């Protein structure tokens, strides 16, 4: 597609439930990032995929968080046993390579009640 | 530690006034530099980027930024602010071989515009 697509745009879930967030990057983009942005805060790095290399998971806040990406296509961010502190906007970005800059999706707003 | 610093958390300017948002980075080499803007409830939009060459770069929406190697800075400027510029602005760097992949953001500067 023309841009980075994220779904759903909004998600309300009950505490303790699992959620899956989806990111469709721009076709051909080899790099893909997930960020978390809490209300009024900056971007918190979560995970980075680059081609077929092992992902950089150093930003995942706990083992309840995981992400997958098949090749250079769709990525899914999974949060298990959600907690209220997981409430945030989750942003995905993709790129051909770092020096081209990154294109961001509009994000998924997750609310845990 | 490698970092990107935006020293101003919140700035308020009057419509029509000039604007400068500060960004400093701490790396041994010159990284690739970016400014993004995030309007309320929206994703991030790339304003401009610097790779090499002319240290004054022009971006969209009338913004420009100047890379100053001696100061490790990449400040964003606009000569006359419009009310629609009210948003949050993020400086970012790309540094190959670093941790967190290679895209690192500052904590952002929120811009408010007075009528």
Backbone of each chain as ProteinMPNN parsed JSONL, in Angstrom:
{"seq_chain_A": "XXXXXXXXXXXXXXXXXXXXXXXXXXXXXXXXXXXXXXXXXXXXXXXXXXXXXXXXXXXXXXXXXXXXXXXXXXXXXXXXXXXXXXXXXXXXXXXXXXXXXXXXXXXXXXXXX", "coords_chain_A": {"N_chain_A": [[0.816, -1.2, 0.0], [0.184, 2.405, 0.02], [1.08, 3.549, 2.342], [2.135, 2.987, 5.772], [0.225, 0.685, 7.419], [-1.792, 0.247, 10.229], [-3.519, -1.91, 12.435], [-5.894, -2.932, 14.97], [-7.25, 0.457, 14.841], [-8.106, 1.434, 17.207], [-8.297, -0.114, 20.386], [-9.954, -1.597, 23.002], [-9.523, -3.359, 25.893], [-9.962, -5.897, 28.398], [-8.319, -6.044, 31.532], [-5.813, -8.475, 31.858], [-6.44, -9.909, 29.595], [-5.285, -11.115, 26.361], [-3.773, -9.336, 23.63], [-3.48, -8.594, 20.13], [-1.642, -6.699, 17.895], [-1.432, -5.268, 14.709], [0.786, -4.649, 11.981], [1.186, -3.428, 8.784], [3.724, -2.987, 6.696], [5.227, -0.641, 4.344], [5.445, -1.879, 1.072], [8.342, -3.704, 0.303], [9.948, -2.46, 2.127], [12.603, -3.036, 4.277], [13.222, -2.686, 6.922], [11.677, -2.529, 10.119], [10.01, -1.063, 12.829], [8.71, -1.125, 16.172], [7.131, 1.057, 18.401], [6.226, 2.42, 21.599], [3.991, 4.748, 22.913], [3.187, 6.455, 25.603], [0.581, 8.379, 27.163], [1.179, 11.735, 26.689], [3.894, 11.347, 26.616], [7.209, 10.639, 25.245], [8.555, 8.666, 22.499], [8.903, 5.257, 23.034], [11.157, 2.839, 22.456], [10.531, -0.436, 21.281], [10.927, -2.865, 19.661], [12.923, -4.024, 16.88], [13.093, -4.913, 13.547], [15.159, -6.083, 10.955], [15.368, -6.943, 7.804], [16.233, -10.303, 7.271], [17.604, -10.654, 9.564], [18.272, -11.429, 13.048], [15.867, -10.143, 15.272], [16.096, -7.021, 17.106], [15.37, -7.046, 20.298], [15.61, -5.524, 22.502], [14.155, -3.485, 23.679], [11.733, -4.415, 24.625], [9.424, -4.404, 27.257], [8.736, -6.419, 29.09], [8.38, -9.998, 29.555], [5.849, -10.419, 28.742], [5.427, -9.223, 26.414], [5.752, -9.676, 22.932], [6.898, -10.037, 19.538], [6.481, -10.646, 16.073], [7.69, -11.135, 12.761], [7.234, -11.971, 9.483], [9.488, -12.585, 7.117], [9.792, -9.831, 5.029], [7.373, -8.704, 5.527], [4.178, -8.431, 6.988], [3.942, -7.496, 10.443], [3.349, -8.581, 13.774], [2.491, -7.509, 16.947], [2.295, -8.791, 20.107], [0.651, -8.704, 23.18], [0.523, -10.2, 26.174], [-1.694, -11.104, 28.833], [-2.693, -8.475, 29.612], [-2.013, -5.37, 31.265], [-2.97, -2.436, 33.132], [-1.025, -0.487, 32.856], [-0.135, -0.94, 30.337], [-1.628, 0.528, 28.644], [-1.589, 2.674, 25.948], [-0.415, 4.361, 22.952], [0.502, 2.432, 20.246], [2.99, 2.486, 17.973], [4.021, 1.844, 14.658], [6.712, 1.655, 12.349], [8.302, 1.785, 9.127], [11.008, 1.198, 6.76], [13.249, 1.524, 3.92], [15.843, 1.583, 4.619], [17.908, 2.931, 7.206], [18.899, 5.533, 6.571], [17.124, 6.591, 4.805], [15.064, 7.533, 6.218], [12.097, 7.033, 8.155], [8.795, 5.775, 7.736], [5.839, 6.31, 9.402], [3.054, 4.547, 10.801], [-0.384, 5.274, 11.713], [-0.874, 4.375, 14.187], [-1.968, 2.276, 16.949], [-4.343, 2.716, 19.348], [-4.33, 1.583, 22.495], [-6.342, 0.637, 25.139], [-6.523, -0.443, 28.371], [-8.774, -1.78, 30.535]], "CA_chain_A": [[0.0, 0.0, 0.0], [0.893, 3.667, -0.078], [1.654, 3.924, 3.618], [2.172, 1.956, 6.793], [-1.123, 0.488, 7.918], [-1.87, -0.43, 11.512], [-4.876, -2.272, 12.84], [-6.963, -1.949, 14.806], [-6.843, 1.819, 15.19], [-8.406, 1.532, 18.632], [-8.593, -1.391, 21.019], [-10.221, -1.578, 24.433], [-9.484, -4.727, 26.363], [-10.006, -6.052, 29.851], [-7.084, -6.445, 32.187], [-5.595, -9.909, 31.875], [-6.649, -10.482, 28.263], [-4.199, -10.965, 25.395], [-4.117, -8.542, 22.447], [-2.567, -8.627, 18.986], [-1.639, -5.485, 17.103], [-0.891, -5.631, 13.398], [1.424, -3.593, 11.191], [1.498, -3.715, 7.381], [4.686, -1.962, 6.259], [5.262, -0.329, 2.916], [6.021, -2.992, 0.338], [9.758, -3.575, -0.013], [10.718, -1.927, 3.251], [13.259, -4.131, 4.98], [13.307, -2.387, 8.357], [10.38, -2.281, 10.774], [10.103, -0.752, 14.248], [7.553, -0.883, 17.027], [7.323, 1.99, 19.498], [5.097, 2.666, 22.479], [3.913, 6.147, 23.326], [2.193, 6.679, 26.658], [-0.041, 9.696, 27.101], [2.043, 12.855, 27.038], [5.297, 10.927, 26.677], [7.91, 10.438, 23.988], [8.495, 7.335, 21.906], [9.674, 4.237, 23.742], [11.509, 1.773, 21.525], [10.173, -1.787, 21.705], [11.588, -3.933, 18.909], [13.38, -3.607, 15.553], [13.358, -5.983, 12.58], [15.906, -5.662, 9.77], [15.489, -8.043, 6.864], [16.172, -11.631, 7.865], [18.453, -10.711, 10.759], [17.58, -11.605, 14.325], [15.354, -8.842, 15.716], [16.592, -6.386, 18.317], [14.245, -7.058, 21.233], [16.114, -4.946, 23.75], [13.216, -2.534, 24.248], [10.499, -5.029, 25.128], [9.451, -4.128, 28.699], [8.602, -7.631, 29.897], [8.167, -11.196, 28.723], [4.463, -10.455, 28.244], [5.46, -8.607, 25.083], [6.491, -10.379, 21.894], [6.573, -9.587, 18.188], [6.936, -11.498, 14.986], [7.597, -10.61, 11.404], [7.549, -12.99, 8.493], [10.216, -11.987, 6.006], [9.712, -8.372, 5.007], [5.959, -8.377, 5.403], [3.402, -8.024, 8.153], [4.432, -7.767, 11.792], [2.337, -8.627, 14.824], [2.936, -7.287, 18.32], [1.373, -9.463, 21.02], [0.783, -8.411, 24.61], [-0.218, -11.195, 26.948], [-2.12, -10.747, 30.198], [-2.529, -7.024, 29.622], [-2.097, -4.6, 32.496], [-3.4, -1.059, 32.861], [0.119, 0.321, 32.427], [0.11, -1.173, 28.91], [-2.427, 1.49, 27.887], [-0.696, 3.57, 25.209], [-0.491, 4.245, 21.499], [1.59, 1.617, 19.734], [3.31, 2.975, 16.64], [4.873, 1.023, 13.81], [7.367, 2.414, 11.282], [9.11, 0.951, 8.245], [11.956, 1.936, 5.935], [14.203, 0.77, 3.092], [17.083, 1.607, 5.37], [17.816, 4.045, 8.133], [19.177, 6.866, 6.073], [15.979, 7.079, 4.031], [13.999, 7.981, 7.101], [11.081, 6.034, 8.44], [7.401, 6.15, 7.58], [5.077, 5.813, 10.536], [1.628, 4.351, 10.748], [-1.168, 6.164, 12.587], [-0.86, 3.846, 15.536], [-3.099, 1.609, 17.597], [-4.544, 3.201, 20.719], [-4.748, 0.474, 23.353], [-6.836, 1.001, 26.469], [-6.758, -1.612, 29.218], [-9.697, -1.358, 31.61]], "C_chain_A": [[0.85, 1.249, 0.0], [1.58, 4.041, 1.223], [1.721, 2.723, 4.53], [0.782, 1.865, 7.408], [-1.097, -0.283, 9.225], [-3.322, -0.732, 11.843], [-4.834, -3.06, 14.152], [-6.46, -0.542, 15.141], [-7.082, 2.079, 16.679], [-8.738, 0.15, 19.168], [-8.793, -1.171, 22.515], [-10.281, -3.024, 24.888], [-9.539, -4.768, 27.879], [-8.651, -6.498, 30.371], [-6.992, -7.968, 32.229], [-5.791, -10.593, 30.527], [-5.398, -10.293, 27.404], [-4.692, -10.108, 24.224], [-3.052, -8.717, 21.369], [-2.737, -7.351, 18.188], [-0.895, -5.786, 15.805], [-0.302, -4.409, 12.705], [1.714, -4.119, 9.786], [2.462, -2.647, 6.879], [4.515, -1.654, 4.773], [5.996, -1.463, 2.198], [7.479, -2.731, -0.013], [10.601, -3.013, 1.105], [11.287, -3.068, 4.07], [13.275, -3.929, 6.496], [11.93, -2.056, 8.908], [10.619, -2.108, 12.256], [8.718, -0.773, 14.893], [7.981, 0.061, 18.147], [6.052, 2.043, 20.339], [5.146, 4.134, 22.903], [2.795, 6.289, 24.346], [1.722, 8.121, 26.59], [0.928, 10.77, 27.568], [3.526, 12.538, 27.086], [5.902, 10.836, 25.278], [7.762, 9.01, 23.499], [9.433, 6.385, 22.639], [9.909, 3.081, 22.784], [11.118, 0.418, 22.101], [11.011, -2.841, 20.998], [11.87, -3.46, 17.492], [13.674, -4.848, 14.726], [14.114, -5.388, 11.394], [16.109, -6.882, 8.893], [15.304, -9.377, 7.551], [17.053, -11.783, 9.1], [17.605, -10.944, 12.001], [17.092, -10.243, 14.818], [16.041, -8.343, 16.976], [15.416, -6.226, 19.268], [14.552, -6.301, 22.517], [15.139, -3.969, 24.409], [11.944, -3.142, 24.809], [10.502, -4.945, 26.655], [9.316, -5.351, 29.59], [8.367, -8.813, 28.975], [6.705, -11.352, 28.302], [4.375, -9.903, 26.825], [6.277, -9.476, 24.127], [6.057, -9.837, 20.538], [7.165, -10.545, 17.184], [6.835, -10.731, 13.676], [8.039, -11.711, 10.466], [8.218, -12.316, 7.305], [10.19, -10.48, 6.098], [8.263, -7.939, 4.896], [5.392, -7.991, 6.765], [4.115, -8.375, 9.459], [3.256, -7.739, 12.763], [3.007, -8.439, 16.174], [1.88, -7.883, 19.239], [1.691, -9.068, 22.451], [-0.099, -9.402, 25.344], [-0.569, -10.636, 28.326], [-1.976, -9.235, 30.415], [-2.749, -6.424, 31.005], [-2.485, -3.164, 32.145], [-2.234, -0.189, 32.386], [0.499, 0.069, 30.966], [-0.694, -0.207, 28.036], [-1.512, 2.535, 27.262], [-1.075, 3.52, 23.741], [0.736, 3.468, 21.041], [1.792, 1.994, 18.255], [4.261, 2.02, 15.931], [5.482, 1.922, 12.734], [8.166, 1.457, 10.417], [9.986, 1.817, 7.349], [12.714, 0.989, 5.013], [15.515, 0.609, 3.831], [17.111, 2.893, 6.147], [17.989, 5.411, 7.518], [18.083, 7.396, 5.164], [14.928, 7.696, 4.937], [12.931, 6.908, 7.206], [9.69, 6.605, 8.241], [6.608, 5.498, 8.687], [3.621, 5.554, 10.169], [0.936, 5.297, 11.722], [-1.314, 5.623, 13.996], [-2.114, 3.09, 15.916], [-3.188, 2.145, 19.014], [-5.12, 2.068, 21.544], [-5.155, 1.014, 24.717], [-7.152, -0.274, 27.225], [-7.604, -1.171, 30.412], [-9.856, -2.467, 32.657]], "O_chain_A": [[2.078, 1.178, -0.017], [2.567, 4.777, 1.209], [1.413, 1.598, 4.137], [0.233, 2.868, 7.865], [-0.464, -1.334, 9.325], [-4.225, 0.062, 11.576], [-3.865, -3.77, 14.423], [-5.359, -0.385, 15.668], [-6.356, 2.841, 17.318], [-9.379, -0.655, 18.492], [-7.925, -0.634, 23.203], [-11.021, -3.826, 24.318], [-9.205, -3.794, 28.554], [-7.932, -7.245, 29.707], [-7.949, -8.657, 32.583], [-5.356, -11.729, 30.336], [-4.563, -9.431, 27.679], [-5.87, -10.145, 23.869], [-1.881, -8.955, 21.663], [-3.856, -6.97, 17.845], [0.131, -6.465, 15.802], [-0.814, -3.295, 12.822], [2.401, -5.127, 9.619], [2.051, -1.507, 6.659], [3.764, -2.318, 4.058], [7.033, -1.94, 2.66], [7.818, -1.68, -0.555], [11.829, -3.075, 1.053], [10.557, -3.958, 4.507], [13.335, -4.895, 7.256], [11.124, -1.393, 8.255], [11.335, -2.894, 12.877], [7.706, -0.482, 14.256], [9.038, -0.105, 18.756], [4.955, 1.754, 19.86], [6.208, 4.677, 23.207], [1.613, 6.249, 24.004], [2.398, 8.979, 26.021], [1.432, 10.727, 28.69], [4.328, 13.355, 27.54], [5.203, 10.941, 24.27], [6.951, 8.241, 24.015], [10.612, 6.682, 22.835], [8.964, 2.422, 22.352], [11.349, 0.154, 23.281], [11.719, -3.617, 21.641], [11.16, -2.607, 16.959], [14.418, -5.73, 15.157], [13.756, -4.324, 10.891], [16.925, -7.751, 9.202], [14.358, -9.575, 8.313], [17.232, -12.885, 9.619], [16.399, -10.696, 12.014], [17.853, -9.277, 14.78], [16.507, -9.128, 17.803], [14.561, -5.364, 19.063], [13.83, -6.428, 23.505], [15.291, -3.661, 25.591], [11.147, -2.43, 25.419], [11.469, -5.366, 27.29], [9.746, -5.317, 30.743], [8.178, -8.651, 27.769], [6.356, -12.296, 27.594], [3.377, -10.093, 26.13], [7.358, -9.951, 24.474], [4.982, -9.252, 20.407], [8.204, -11.165, 17.413], [6.022, -9.822, 13.512], [9.101, -12.307, 10.645], [7.579, -11.562, 6.571], [10.531, -9.911, 7.135], [7.952, -6.936, 4.254], [6.04, -7.322, 7.57], [4.792, -9.398, 9.567], [2.303, -6.979, 12.594], [3.973, -9.129, 16.502], [0.706, -7.523, 19.159], [2.845, -9.093, 22.878], [-1.315, -9.434, 25.155], [0.153, -9.817, 28.894], [-1.234, -8.786, 31.289], [-3.558, -6.909, 31.797], [-2.344, -2.736, 31.0], [-2.433, 0.74, 31.603], [1.347, 0.77, 30.414], [-0.47, -0.131, 26.828], [-0.75, 3.202, 27.963], [-1.939, 2.744, 23.333], [1.865, 3.8, 21.401], [0.899, 1.842, 17.422], [5.18, 1.467, 16.534], [4.827, 2.852, 12.262], [8.655, 0.436, 10.902], [9.744, 3.014, 7.194], [12.811, -0.207, 5.288], [16.21, -0.395, 3.675], [16.418, 3.848, 5.798], [17.299, 6.356, 7.901], [18.124, 8.567, 4.788], [13.989, 8.324, 4.449], [12.897, 5.977, 6.402], [9.435, 7.772, 8.538], [6.686, 4.287, 8.893], [3.038, 6.249, 9.337], [1.591, 6.03, 12.463], [-1.809, 6.309, 14.89], [-3.17, 3.237, 15.3], [-2.236, 2.046, 19.788], [-6.254, 1.64, 21.326], [-4.407, 1.75, 25.361], [-7.954, -1.09, 26.773], [-7.204, -0.307, 31.192], [-10.589, -2.296, 33.631]]}, "seq_chain_B": "XXXXXXXXXXXXXXXXXXXXXXXXXXXXXXXXXXXXXXXXXXXXXXXXXXXXXXXXXXXXXXXXXXXXXXXXXXXXXXXXXXXXXXXXXXXXXXXXXXXXXXXXXXXXXXXXXXX", "coords_chain_B": {"N_chain_B": [[26.899, 7.738, 27.256], [25.126, 7.065, 24.244], [22.934, 9.5, 22.945], [19.975, 11.494, 22.316], [19.036, 14.744, 22.722], [16.448, 16.872, 23.548], [16.119, 19.815, 24.802], [13.993, 21.477, 25.54], [10.886, 21.024, 26.884], [8.341, 22.063, 26.55], [7.153, 24.631, 24.539], [5.866, 27.874, 23.993], [4.684, 29.994, 21.543], [3.802, 33.059, 19.866], [1.405, 33.402, 17.247], [2.747, 33.946, 14.063], [5.199, 34.666, 15.012], [8.751, 33.909, 15.157], [10.36, 30.65, 15.297], [12.377, 28.35, 17.094], [13.475, 25.164, 17.644], [15.307, 23.124, 19.733], [17.883, 20.639, 19.33], [20.161, 18.244, 20.336], [22.836, 15.929, 19.914], [24.728, 13.101, 20.997], [27.253, 11.658, 19.775], [30.07, 9.95, 18.343], [30.515, 10.063, 15.631], [29.075, 11.7, 12.734], [25.697, 11.407, 12.676], [22.818, 10.338, 10.735], [20.209, 12.686, 10.521], [17.007, 13.69, 11.671], [13.838, 15.37, 11.692], [10.666, 15.0, 13.082], [7.107, 15.504, 13.082], [4.29, 15.419, 15.185], [0.961, 15.6, 15.164], [-1.904, 16.188, 17.287], [-3.321, 13.114, 18.197], [-2.422, 11.858, 15.933], [-0.149, 10.006, 13.713], [3.442, 10.011, 13.235], [4.996, 12.44, 11.196], [7.408, 12.961, 8.707], [9.429, 15.783, 8.694], [11.866, 16.855, 7.751], [15.243, 15.975, 6.7], [18.717, 15.264, 7.268], [21.594, 14.263, 5.613], [24.145, 14.632, 4.422], [26.398, 17.117, 3.038], [25.089, 20.31, 2.191], [24.577, 22.179, 5.052], [22.282, 23.404, 5.857], [19.056, 22.541, 5.719], [16.027, 22.213, 3.926], [12.595, 21.744, 4.636], [9.267, 20.35, 4.722], [6.231, 22.328, 4.972], [7.348, 24.822, 5.43], [9.46, 24.646, 7.215], [12.878, 24.56, 8.354], [16.174, 23.283, 9.003], [19.301, 23.415, 10.683], [22.407, 21.916, 10.586], [24.973, 21.75, 12.857], [28.088, 20.861, 13.255], [30.102, 21.421, 15.113], [28.729, 22.013, 17.388], [27.239, 19.809, 17.78], [24.556, 19.843, 17.024], [21.192, 20.115, 15.78], [19.088, 22.075, 15.018], [15.686, 23.026, 14.688], [13.849, 25.281, 12.682], [11.519, 27.959, 12.036], [10.384, 30.714, 10.255], [7.947, 32.098, 10.604], [5.375, 31.307, 12.577], [2.442, 29.324, 12.302], [-0.946, 28.825, 13.411], [-1.639, 26.206, 12.962], [0.662, 24.833, 13.307], [0.901, 23.953, 15.845], [1.826, 21.294, 17.769], [3.576, 18.218, 18.512], [7.065, 17.891, 18.427], [9.668, 15.893, 17.262], [13.044, 15.095, 17.418], [15.33, 12.994, 15.727], [17.806, 10.414, 15.322], [19.827, 8.407, 13.171], [21.985, 5.814, 13.602], [24.277, 3.672, 12.53], [24.927, 0.426, 13.678], [24.461, 0.883, 16.301], [22.727, 0.38, 19.477], [19.272, -0.561, 20.005], [18.341, -1.02, 17.419], [18.652, 1.177, 14.821], [17.503, 3.681, 15.038], [16.92, 6.451, 16.881], [15.134, 8.422, 19.157], [14.604, 11.768, 20.404], [13.024, 13.117, 23.4], [11.008, 14.789, 22.7], [9.407, 17.956, 21.906], [6.823, 19.959, 22.878], [4.828, 22.122, 21.09], [3.023, 25.024, 21.542], [0.743, 27.406, 20.209], [-0.007, 30.745, 20.431], [-2.831, 32.842, 19.807]], "CA_chain_B": [[25.918, 6.967, 26.506], [24.614, 7.738, 23.064], [21.624, 10.055, 23.266], [19.438, 12.642, 21.6], [18.466, 15.616, 23.736], [15.628, 18.03, 23.219], [16.092, 20.407, 26.139], [12.741, 22.173, 25.825], [9.753, 20.101, 26.908], [7.155, 22.758, 26.065], [7.403, 26.005, 24.093], [4.696, 28.61, 23.512], [5.023, 31.172, 20.749], [2.655, 33.738, 19.274], [1.258, 33.193, 15.82], [3.516, 34.924, 13.3], [6.547, 34.79, 15.569], [9.701, 32.896, 14.702], [10.446, 29.473, 16.156], [13.55, 27.492, 17.014], [13.43, 24.017, 18.547], [16.681, 22.651, 19.86], [18.184, 19.212, 19.348], [21.583, 17.923, 20.429], [23.099, 14.509, 19.953], [26.054, 12.776, 21.535], [27.844, 10.526, 19.078], [31.398, 10.265, 17.85], [30.436, 10.364, 14.205], [27.866, 12.411, 12.339], [24.615, 10.487, 12.313], [21.757, 10.903, 9.909], [19.39, 13.469, 11.434], [15.631, 13.86, 11.22], [12.802, 15.979, 12.526], [9.315, 14.529, 12.833], [6.055, 16.234, 13.768], [3.126, 14.606, 15.534], [-0.216, 16.378, 15.529], [-2.707, 15.45, 18.258], [-4.049, 11.946, 17.714], [-1.897, 11.407, 14.637], [1.166, 9.394, 13.696], [4.556, 10.931, 13.019], [5.259, 12.828, 9.815], [8.77, 13.444, 8.516], [9.522, 17.173, 8.262], [13.092, 17.038, 6.977], [16.323, 15.067, 7.079], [20.069, 15.645, 6.871], [22.522, 13.153, 5.442], [25.47, 15.187, 4.17], [26.332, 18.264, 2.137], [24.649, 21.592, 2.717], [24.169, 21.985, 6.443], [20.954, 23.981, 6.035], [18.128, 21.734, 4.93], [14.655, 22.697, 3.866], [11.61, 20.691, 4.783], [7.893, 20.69, 4.371], [5.499, 23.267, 5.827], [8.136, 26.012, 5.692], [10.479, 24.4, 8.225], [14.259, 24.307, 7.974], [17.022, 22.913, 10.129], [20.719, 23.617, 10.413], [23.333, 21.011, 11.252], [26.216, 22.381, 13.297], [28.942, 19.788, 13.76], [30.874, 21.86, 16.289], [27.827, 22.045, 18.541], [26.451, 18.567, 17.771], [23.162, 20.277, 17.087], [20.371, 20.076, 14.556], [17.929, 22.838, 15.473], [14.593, 23.233, 13.735], [13.436, 26.689, 12.673], [10.491, 28.42, 11.112], [10.39, 32.177, 10.41], [6.656, 32.626, 11.018], [4.585, 30.15, 13.003], [0.999, 29.341, 12.055], [-1.654, 28.121, 14.487], [-1.685, 24.775, 12.634], [1.937, 24.209, 13.658], [0.829, 23.421, 17.208], [2.023, 19.847, 17.669], [4.794, 17.794, 19.199], [8.159, 17.757, 17.471], [10.674, 14.93, 17.702], [14.314, 14.972, 16.722], [15.745, 11.589, 15.717], [19.06, 10.131, 14.634], [20.111, 7.045, 12.747], [23.396, 5.533, 13.8], [24.465, 2.27, 12.241], [25.698, -0.354, 14.626], [24.097, 1.183, 17.685], [21.68, -0.441, 20.064], [17.927, -0.16, 19.623], [18.313, -0.912, 15.973], [19.473, 2.331, 14.501], [16.704, 4.911, 15.033], [16.802, 6.902, 18.263], [14.371, 9.662, 19.246], [14.561, 12.604, 21.585], [11.768, 12.981, 24.135], [9.983, 15.621, 22.091], [9.084, 19.306, 22.367], [5.448, 20.309, 22.55], [4.691, 23.517, 20.672], [1.718, 25.674, 21.601], [0.737, 28.659, 19.451], [-0.993, 31.718, 20.931], [-3.403, 33.66, 18.721]], "C_chain_B": [[25.429, 7.783, 25.307], [23.213, 8.242, 23.345], [21.262, 11.182, 22.326], [18.709, 13.479, 22.635], [17.672, 16.744, 23.108], [15.385, 18.745, 24.543], [14.786, 21.095, 26.517], [11.575, 21.198, 25.751], [8.531, 20.749, 26.259], [7.544, 24.195, 25.715], [6.097, 26.611, 23.615], [5.169, 29.838, 22.749], [3.727, 31.785, 20.211], [2.607, 33.459, 17.781], [1.962, 34.326, 15.073], [4.929, 35.12, 13.806], [7.45, 33.705, 15.003], [9.834, 31.796, 15.745], [11.805, 28.807, 15.978], [13.42, 26.411, 18.074], [14.814, 23.371, 18.539], [16.783, 21.123, 19.9], [19.693, 19.038, 19.398], [21.755, 16.412, 20.486], [24.506, 14.28, 20.479], [26.543, 11.487, 20.882], [29.216, 10.939, 18.58], [31.382, 10.675, 16.398], [29.153, 11.12, 13.912], [26.8, 11.399, 11.958], [23.739, 11.103, 11.221], [20.736, 11.525, 10.861], [18.021, 13.746, 10.836], [14.851, 14.714, 12.218], [11.45, 15.433, 12.067], [8.34, 15.423, 13.594], [4.882, 15.284, 14.017], [1.998, 15.529, 15.968], [-1.075, 15.546, 16.475], [-3.49, 14.305, 17.627], [-3.549, 11.371, 16.406], [-0.573, 10.662, 14.804], [2.236, 10.446, 13.46], [4.773, 11.178, 11.536], [6.666, 13.403, 9.716], [8.752, 14.871, 7.983], [10.721, 17.39, 7.346], [14.158, 16.084, 7.489], [17.654, 15.612, 6.572], [20.93, 14.396, 6.779], [23.951, 13.663, 5.306], [25.291, 16.428, 3.31], [25.909, 19.528, 2.85], [24.064, 21.411, 4.114], [22.827, 22.623, 6.757], [19.999, 23.219, 5.122], [16.722, 22.302, 5.028], [13.697, 21.525, 3.97], [10.238, 21.14, 4.336], [7.335, 21.714, 5.344], [6.333, 24.476, 6.215], [9.206, 25.858, 6.758], [11.857, 24.222, 7.592], [15.033, 23.909, 9.214], [18.476, 23.08, 9.719], [21.553, 22.664, 11.241], [24.601, 21.785, 11.581], [27.075, 21.321, 13.974], [29.636, 20.187, 15.051], [30.03, 21.866, 17.557], [27.021, 20.753, 18.679], [24.961, 18.88, 17.856], [22.498, 20.196, 15.728], [19.053, 20.762, 14.913], [16.939, 23.104, 14.341], [14.115, 24.666, 13.825], [12.277, 26.899, 11.711], [10.359, 29.917, 11.312], [9.075, 32.743, 10.935], [5.718, 31.457, 11.308], [3.103, 30.379, 12.724], [0.325, 28.528, 13.151], [-1.661, 26.614, 14.238], [-0.37, 24.063, 12.942], [1.945, 23.657, 15.079], [0.821, 21.901, 17.16], [3.202, 19.481, 18.558], [5.85, 17.46, 18.151], [9.249, 16.864, 18.057], [11.903, 14.987, 16.799], [14.745, 13.508, 16.793], [17.048, 11.442, 14.957], [19.102, 8.67, 14.239], [21.607, 6.848, 12.872], [23.601, 4.053, 13.583], [25.341, 1.617, 13.298], [25.343, -0.079, 16.066], [23.049, 0.225, 18.214], [20.327, 0.096, 19.634], [17.803, -0.019, 18.124], [19.165, 0.26, 15.594], [18.677, 3.621, 14.445], [16.428, 5.295, 16.477], [16.135, 8.274, 18.29], [14.716, 10.451, 20.507], [13.196, 12.483, 22.239], [10.67, 13.915, 23.644], [9.857, 16.995, 22.708], [7.66, 19.609, 21.914], [5.381, 21.794, 22.232], [3.242, 23.959, 20.796], [1.818, 27.014, 20.894], [-0.378, 29.552, 19.98], [-1.525, 32.544, 19.765], [-2.817, 35.068, 18.719]], "O_chain_B": [[25.336, 9.01, 25.356], [22.39, 7.521, 23.909], [22.112, 11.748, 21.637], [17.849, 12.966, 23.351], [18.167, 17.471, 22.247], [14.533, 18.323, 25.325], [14.506, 21.275, 27.702], [11.301, 20.619, 24.7], [7.784, 20.102, 25.524], [8.188, 24.883, 26.507], [5.313, 25.961, 22.923], [5.965, 30.626, 23.26], [2.698, 31.116, 20.116], [3.641, 33.299, 17.134], [1.801, 35.501, 15.401], [5.77, 35.681, 13.102], [6.98, 32.714, 14.444], [9.477, 31.972, 16.91], [12.321, 28.709, 14.865], [13.271, 26.707, 19.26], [15.401, 23.113, 17.488], [15.91, 20.427, 20.418], [20.418, 19.622, 18.592], [20.915, 15.704, 21.042], [25.362, 15.163, 20.412], [26.285, 10.385, 21.366], [29.497, 12.126, 18.414], [32.152, 11.541, 15.982], [28.251, 11.174, 14.748], [26.982, 10.622, 11.021], [23.922, 12.26, 10.844], [20.432, 10.944, 11.902], [17.895, 14.006, 9.639], [15.162, 14.768, 13.408], [11.127, 15.401, 10.88], [8.689, 16.021, 14.611], [4.535, 14.461, 13.17], [2.076, 16.164, 17.02], [-0.984, 14.319, 16.465], [-4.222, 14.495, 16.656], [-4.185, 10.488, 15.831], [0.04, 10.678, 15.871], [1.951, 11.643, 13.484], [4.739, 10.253, 10.725], [7.069, 14.229, 10.536], [8.139, 15.146, 6.952], [10.608, 18.028, 6.299], [14.017, 15.471, 8.547], [17.706, 16.33, 5.573], [20.999, 13.588, 7.705], [24.857, 13.187, 5.99], [24.177, 16.756, 2.902], [26.322, 19.784, 3.981], [23.17, 20.592, 4.326], [22.285, 22.396, 7.839], [20.129, 23.257, 3.899], [16.296, 22.799, 6.071], [13.964, 20.442, 3.448], [10.073, 22.161, 3.668], [7.902, 21.94, 6.413], [6.054, 25.104, 7.236], [9.806, 26.852, 7.168], [11.98, 23.79, 6.446], [14.602, 24.165, 10.338], [18.831, 22.907, 8.553], [21.418, 22.612, 12.464], [25.221, 22.393, 10.709], [26.825, 20.935, 15.116], [29.745, 19.383, 15.977], [30.554, 21.738, 18.663], [26.211, 20.622, 19.596], [24.216, 18.282, 18.632], [23.148, 20.206, 14.683], [18.029, 20.102, 15.087], [17.319, 23.368, 13.201], [13.986, 25.212, 14.921], [12.076, 26.163, 10.745], [10.231, 30.361, 12.453], [9.076, 33.756, 11.634], [5.322, 30.719, 10.406], [2.586, 31.483, 12.89], [0.943, 27.648, 13.75], [-1.687, 25.829, 15.185], [-0.287, 22.838, 12.85], [2.888, 22.971, 15.475], [-0.081, 21.294, 16.582], [3.753, 20.326, 19.264], [5.565, 16.834, 17.13], [9.689, 17.054, 19.191], [11.797, 14.932, 15.574], [14.542, 12.854, 17.816], [17.36, 12.234, 14.068], [18.496, 7.813, 14.882], [22.398, 7.614, 12.321], [23.134, 3.248, 14.388], [26.344, 2.173, 13.745], [25.865, -0.735, 16.968], [22.548, -0.633, 17.488], [20.26, 1.121, 18.956], [17.244, 0.952, 17.614], [20.32, 0.333, 16.014], [19.146, 4.587, 13.844], [15.778, 4.551, 17.21], [16.518, 9.175, 17.544], [15.073, 9.879, 21.537], [12.306, 11.823, 21.703], [9.535, 13.844, 24.114], [10.159, 17.187, 23.886], [7.336, 19.526, 20.729], [5.829, 22.625, 23.022], [2.343, 23.342, 20.224], [2.848, 27.684, 20.964], [-1.547, 29.168, 19.98], [-0.78, 32.903, 18.853], [-3.183, 35.888, 17.877]]}, "name": "protein", "num_of_chains": 2, "seq": "XXXXXXXXXXXXXXXXXXXXXXXXXXXXXXXXXXXXXXXXXXXXXXXXXXXXXXXXXXXXXXXXXXXXXXXXXXXXXXXXXXXXXXXXXXXXXXXXXXXXXXXXXXXXXXXXXXXXXXXXXXXXXXXXXXXXXXXXXXXXXXXXXXXXXXXXXXXXXXXXXXXXXXXXXXXXXXXXXXXXXXXXXXXXXXXXXXXXXXXXXXXXXXXXXXXXXXXXXXXXXXXXXXXX"}
